[in-house]
Amino acid sequence: MKKLTFLGTMLLAAALIFTGCKDPKDETNEFSDCSETVTAVELSEGTWTLKQTETMPAGKTDLVITATVDAEGNYTFTSLTQTIDGTIPAEYRAEWDAMSEDEKKAFAGEGAPEGAQITINGYNVKMVAQITDASQLAMYKSMFDLDELADAVEDGSATIKTNSDKTKYVITVTDEDGETSTTYLNKN
């Protein structure tokens, strides 16, 4: 289930020196009615939004994915926005200061999708990538496969909670290092 947290680090793999600069959004109130534990996500026909916020050594990552679901429950990602926000730690600032602005942008953008916007403000770095290309979205769907959650629930590395009408889900995954990530999924 490392795939669920891999997306955030993949887009800015070279920036392992960043640390998060904000706290994750508090989605818990909006999803407080998700109290029923289930073994799989059941998507009904319509448009769904998936949100994940992680604070990790590589930075703070916000992921928002929009998907359409057909009558059979098959889903297709239609857009993906990834935001990575970080601050250069004090121990790396001398190296950072020695780089030109072009070198800083190249470093911060290494591994980022084409067209990603990189903003550098002193020691703060932000990368925003918006993806709508169908072939790229298909690749991300294979990396972020909701159908694999049933195996993770079975082996104890994931829990899935939903509301009574199955229009909201809270998915918590624990990776092999014991770190957890929470994903929020709701029908629009």
N, C-alpha and C positions, 0 to 999 in steps of 0.2 A: 504494500500500500504506500510505499515511498512515492509512487506516482502522484498522489494527491498533493504532496508538498514539493515535489520536484519542479513543478511548473514555475514557481516563484524564483527559485535559484537558477533555473536554466536560462532565463531571460537576461540575467546579469551575472553570469558565472564568474567573470573576472573580478567582480567587486566583493570578494570575500572579506575585505578589510572593513566593510561598512557595518555600522550597528544601527538599529532602528532608532528613529528620533521621535516617534509618536506612539501612543498607546493604541491597541486595536479598538475598532468601533465596538460599541456594546449593542449587539443584535439580540441579546437575551430577552428583553421586554417584548419585542415584536414576535418572538418565537416561544413565549412562555407557555402557550397552550400545547406545545409539542411534548406530551407526556407519555404517549403510547410507544413502547419499544417494539420495533419490527425488525425483520431480518433482511429486508430489501426495500429499495425505493420503487414505488409504483407511480409512474408519471401518467397523468391523464392528458387527453388531447388539449392543446393550447400552447401558450407561450410561458416559459419558465425562466427565472433568474437565479443564478447560482452566485453566491458571494463567499469569499474567503479572505480573511485578514490574518497575517502572521507577522509576529515580531521575532526575528531570529538573528544570529550573528551576521548573516549576509545582508540584513536590512529589513525594513518593514515592507511587506508586500500586500497590496490590495488586488484582488482578482474579481472581476465581474464578467460573467458569461451569460449571454442570452441564448436560449434554445427554443426551437419549435418541436412539438411532439405531435405525431400523427395518431390516428384512431387505434393503431395497434400498439402504441407505447414506444415506438421508435423515435429517437430524438436526433436532431441535427443542430449543431452550434451555428448560430447566425451572426454573432459578434462576440468579441472578447476584448476587454480592456484590462491591461496590467499596469499597475503603478508601483514602482519601487522607490522608496524614499530613504535616504541614509545620510549619515554624518561620518566624515573621516575621523577615526580615532586619533587621539593625541600622538600615539607612538608612530604613526605613519605620516604625520603632517609635514615633516621635513622633506620626505620623498615627494609628496604631493606638491609642495611649494616649488620644488625643483622642476616640475613639469610645465611645459607650455600649455596654453589654453587648448590648443588642438590635441596635444597628447592626453590631457585630462578627459576631453570629450571622447577620444578614441578608446581610452581605457574604460571609461564608464559605459560606453556603448558596445563593448566587446560581447558578443553572444546575443545582443538584442535584435529583435526582428527589424527588417528593413522599414524605414520610415519612423522608427521610434524617436521621440523627442527627448533630448537630454538637456537638462537645465542644471547649471552649476552656479552656486552662490556661495563663494568662500569655501567652507568645508562641507557644505550641504550639497548633495547630489540627488536629483530626481530624474527618473526615467518613466515615460508614459508611452505605452505601445497600444495601438488600436488595430485590431485585426478583423477584417471582414472578408478576406479572400477564402473562398470555399475549400480549396485544397489545403491551405494552412490550418483552417478551422478543423478539418477532418483529422489532421495530424494531432492537434490538441485534444480532440475527442478521444482518440486512441490512447493518449497519455492519461486522460482524466476519465476513465471508463467507469461509469456508475454501476455497470453490470458486474464488475469485480468486487463490489462491496459485500455481496453475499458470502464470498469466501473469507473476507476479512472479519465479518461478523462471526462466522463459524470458528475461526481460529482465535477469536477474542481480541483482535487488534482494532476492531471498530465497533461502535454502537450507533444505531440509527433510531431516532425518535421522531414521531410525526404527530400531527393533530388529528382530530376525529374524522375530518373529511379528506385527509391525505393531500392537502394542498400546500403544506409546509413540512420541511424536514430539517432536522439538526443532525449532522453526521460528524462524529468525533472519531478520529483515527489516531492511534498510538503507533509510532514507528519503532523499529528495532532498537533505537537509542533511548526509548522511553519518552520521547517528546510527542506532544499531542497537537493536532490541528483540528479546528472546527470549521465546517462548511455549512452554510445556510442556503437552503433551496426552497423557493416559493413559486407558486403559480401566480401569474400576473392577472 
